Amino acid sequence: MSVVILKPDEIGDFVIATGAIRLLVHRHGEDETTLVVKSEIAPLARREFPRATIVELPWRQRRKGHNQTAANIRHCYPAWQKLRSLRVDQSICLRSQRNYLQTLLFAAPGARQRFAPENVLLRNGRWRRRAAEKLLLVFARPHILPYPELRGDPTSELASHRAVASAALGRAVAADEIMPALKSAAGRGGGGWLMCPFSSRLSKDFSAANWASVLRGAVLAHSPRVIRVAGSPGQSARLEQFAASLLAEGIACPVQVEPPGPLENFADKVAAADLVLTVDTAAAHFACACRAPAVVVASGLHEGVYGPYSPDGRQIWLFGDWEARGRDGWQETVPPEAVVAAISRALQL
């Protein structure tokens, strides 16, 4: 059997889906699997699934004065042509927020069966998007699975992957079967603490002053040999400033900024960490997928959708109260002493 699996999402979203993808790959065989992902994620996908065919989508980011849709159609046209030439048993989309182009990509392969979650973007009432979905239903005849409304254990995104995988496999998939897993990651502990303090949105970041308060207590209690500060290549200047601010606060531990490296090697850094400290960003999902002890300080904006979850109980999520945020933001609803206590629990599990 052969399958096309589409996950044209961001880095953290792809990592969340690795458990479901692995289940589907096991059913069809890696040599018979085509994975469709954004170009930036392709190296990680190749490392995790080396025998699968990877179709890259050279997605363009939104910027002022730039027609993102037209640019993406132009740049992704070769990928669409390649998918159009495929004849497979199943075409499976794991993205629940499909735009027009992603809907076309899902419908492109010739497939006996198609499975996808409900497109939650349809809930905004735009008639063009509803019309595009209607055409998909008429001409591609996919099995559309309702997007779960629950916000608990598992999260709604994981529950959505579980529903799609269950339908595609023709059996009830257990919750633990769709837990993220990056099995190519090398090393287990011994690398000190890894801090990834920045997300894609400033409003989701825990302040440097709060982190310094946390570390003053946690370093004294647990004596890590080093704290490594890491992030994306575009965050280098902020990371240097962040590390300097920690040192200025008198943190009694060496603080080093990790040089930017390939995305596919980041899993090794996470797996080697004795503890991961981060916010609601891709690093949180890497920690879960690598089974690394972690404390995730999250804003509460998407609580129950992408977190909290923990494959082995060693990843602790602390959510702020996004709705009750005051003058200083949601950060004031997560006391540093609560983070220190969570660090102690994570290190003891």
HELIX and SHEET records of a PDB file:
HELIX    1   1 ILE A   11  ILE A   16  1                                   6    
HELIX    2   2 THR A   18  HIS A   28  1                                  11    
HELIX    3   3 GLU A   30  GLU A   32  5                                   3    
HELIX    4   4 SER A   39  ILE A   41  5                                   3    
HELIX    5   5 ALA A   42  GLU A   48  1                                   7    
HELIX    6   6 GLN A   68  ARG A   84  1                                  17    
HELIX    7   7 TYR A  100  ALA A  107  1                                   8    
HELIX    8   8 VAL A  120  ASN A  124  5                                   5    
HELIX    9   9 TRP A  127  PHE A  139  1                                  13    
HELIX   10  10 SER A  156  LEU A  169  1                                  14    
HELIX   11  11 ALA A  175  ILE A  178  5                                   4    
HELIX   12  12 LEU A  202  LYS A  204  5                                   3    
HELIX   13  13 ALA A  208  HIS A  222  1                                  15    
HELIX   14  14 PRO A  233  GLN A  235  5                                   3    
HELIX   15  15 SER A  236  ALA A  248  1                                  13    
HELIX   16  16 LEU A  263  ALA A  272  1                                  10    
HELIX   17  17 ALA A  282  CYS A  290  1                                   9    
HELIX   18  18 TRP A  330  THR A  333  5                                   4    
HELIX   19  19 PRO A  336  GLN A  348  1                                  13    
SHEET    1   A 6 THR A  53  LEU A  57  0                                        
SHEET    2   A 6 THR A  33  LYS A  38  1                                        
SHEET    3   A 6 VAL A   3  LEU A   6  1                                        
SHEET    4   A 6 ARG A  87  CYS A  93  1                                        
SHEET    5   A 6 GLY A 110  PRO A 117  1                                        
SHEET    6   A 6 HIS A 143  LEU A 145  1                                        
SHEET    1   B 6 VAL A 255  VAL A 257  0                                        
SHEET    2   B 6 ILE A 227  VAL A 229  1                                        
SHEET    3   B 6 TRP A 193  CYS A 196  1                                        
SHEET    4   B 6 LEU A 275  VAL A 279  1                                        
SHEET    5   B 6 ALA A 294  ALA A 298  1                                        
SHEET    6   B 6 GLN A 315  PHE A 319  1                                        
END                                                                             
